[in-house]
Amino acid sequence: MPEHDQGANRGPVLLILCGLPFAGKTALAVELAQTLEGAAHIEIDAINTARGLGIDAAPITPMEWSDTYRISYERIEDALAQGQDVIYDATNYSRAQRDILRATGRRKGAENAVIFVDVPVEEARRRWLANRESGELPDMPDEDFERVVNRFDPPGADELVLLFYPGMGVADLVSGIRQVFGR
């Protein structure tokens, strides 16, 4: 949704990805960012990697996580302030996390939606373990994976949720985004 396609009175859109680790959120976010020209892709894992954190599944301290989230929220605010749509790529596994993001978006005049990448736990676990063999993506410590799985709070209907299932095409999701936001 390039800025010039947005109506004169329309603000940017904050798309909050939500899903289990290894659900395919980042692959989806990359494809969405390519399709929604001009959208900023803000990815928690990329911020950690750039900061030298979590390499080889090294634990990340709560203080380091706090700094990573602060950096990501600053990037969201900067992009939205410039009128850019934002794709926020993290597990966003708790309602509280998503509420903070929605409040941030509203402060910057953005419309918000949660894109729930709905992959069953068994599939996410299979992908996580397969990734340990391939090394394609950064690994995740066992306790972190289990914590997210055990505490995962699926988005509720009141959160303006767009569902994305395995096998669904990005074009279908983009069509839904455009219908919801009238763009």
Protein Blocks (a to p, Z undefined) as FASTA:
>chain_A
ZZklpcfklccddddddddehilmmmmmmmmmmmmghiacddfklmmmmnopaiahiacd
fklmmmmmmmmmmmmmmmmmnopacddddfklafklmmmmmmmmmmnopacddddddddf
klmmmmmmmmmmnomaccddfklmmmmmmmoccddfklopadddehiafklmmmmmmmmn
oZZ
